[in-house]
Amino acid sequence: MMQAPDRVRVIPFGTSAGRPTLNRAASALAIATDSAWVLCDCGENAQITALRAGLSLSRLDAVLITHLHGDHFNGLPGLLGTMGLEGRERPIVVVGPPGIAGVLEMLGKAGSIGTGAMPVKIVELAGAGDLGWPAGTESFFQVAFHPLVHRVPTFGYRVSLPDRPGSLDAEAAVAAGIPRGPMMAELKAGRSVQLPSGERIEPERFVGPRRRGPIVAYVLDCVPCEGAVALGSLADVLVHESTYEHARAELAHERGHTTGVEAARIARDARAGRLLLTHFSPSVDGESVAEEARAIHPGTAAASDLTSLEVGPMEVAQHRTGAPTPMG
């Protein structure tokens, strides 16, 4: 498997709640590197937006569906059909709540999806945990999931890249007698080496702190709940629904949703670096919702369709001292 890259881009494909508008498509968001990407939710316009974003469907590793409401799911049959028409043979992984396999099977039997030679590997979720990639679908993306509280079974996701070794001071290593080549590579990978003289060199002497892979949490749709905090714990970016402004918090809860202020409280409690608000009701202004939220979490922004956000590696202690474990 290829080496995981250092950075990811978060690209909102659709930021509207319930239905698309002239300015906002239905829910979907890409987490992408130069070589591969995953899609979180798949509103009805997702495959067209992927083309506009310059993302090839041949490099799509997985689709992560939060729940089966149409504004999060209706684009998936068309997306799978397009990949089948294009002759893709590499398996695609579809992850989602209980029932998603039956829905796709029914659509396939009705002739609504023609996937050709492309295997569709479906993973139905239960509880919280980490995704084990089905055989033949391995990816450098690491995916965790957690139930959320909504009107139907719903899951949020935490997508990350593996930790990377710190930077190697190659000149200092050479000066200490370490030859360039395999021995230097071992040192950079975090393993000790032994010189011909018998001296053992520990990597910490020449290698900087490990760089934590970027972490993006995706939390749509839900009322404020423990699962949202668990998914967002120490994330570089927490993408969180904010369907209404806080004055309509009661309406938000009745419909199974969160306000921007509540999302900011979740990001604060989770110690997330940045908060990207999305899933705006057509009746609200996203920037106004974000402005309310910034009083609680200053690193808040309102997502807009096709406006990407880059997330890079962070230096961390070798063992992430004090970092909570988000998944049980």
C-alpha positions, 0 to 999 in steps of 0.5 A: 500500500502506498505511503499516506500523505501528510495533508488532506483537504476538506471540500464541502460539496453541499451545505444545505439542510433538507433540500438544495437551494440555488446556492447550496447543494444537499449534504456531502463532503469530501476528505481528499488527498492528491491520490485518494479520497472518501465521501461523507454523505452523498446528496443528490448533486454529489457526483457533479460537484466531485467533477467540479472539484477535480476529484476522480471517481476512480480514486474514491475509496469509500462513501460514509453515509450518516443516515438514510434521509434523502438529503444525505443519501439520494445521490448514492445510487447515481454515483454507484451507477456512474462508476459502473458505467465508467468500467471501474473494477476496483471495489468501492466501500459503502458504510452506513446505518442498518438498512443501507444494504437492503435499500441498495439491494432493492434498487439494484433488483429494480434496475436502478443501479448498474454497477457492472464489474465493480464490487460494492462492499457494504458495511452496516454499523452497530455501536462505536468502533473503528472501520476494518476495511473489507478484503481488497479495499485497503486504504491509508484513511483510518475511519472511526464511527459513533452513534449520534442522536437523531430521528433515525439511526445515525452515525458520525465519522472520524477520518484521519491519516496515520501518524508520521515520523518526525523530521530527520536531521540528516547532516547531524546524523552523518556527522555522528557516523551514520551512513546514508542509506538503509541505516538512515531510513531505519532511524527516520522510521523511529527505530534504533540502529547499531554502528559498526563500532557497536554504538547504538543510536536511538532515533530521538537523538536526530529525529524530531517529534512525531507528526500526528496525522490530520483528523477530521470529524464529521457530525451530521445530523443530531441533537447535542450528544456525547457521540459528537464530543467523542468524534470531535476529541482533539480533531483538527477540524470538526465539521458539525451540523448547525441547522438553525440559529440559537433563537430556534434551539427548541425547533432544532431539537424537535427536528433532531438538530443542533444550533451553531452555538451548541456546535461551538460548545461541542467543539470547545468541550472536544478541544477541536482545533477548528469548527466548520459549520454546515447543514444550514436551513434554507431559512438562515444565513450561515455566516450569521450562525457562525458569528454566534458560534465564534463567541464560544469557539473562535475558530469557527467558520461557515462552510460554503459549497466547494470552498476547501480547507487544508489540514496538515500534520501537527507535531505531537508527543511520542505517546500523545500524552494526555490525549483522550481516546475517542472511541470505546 
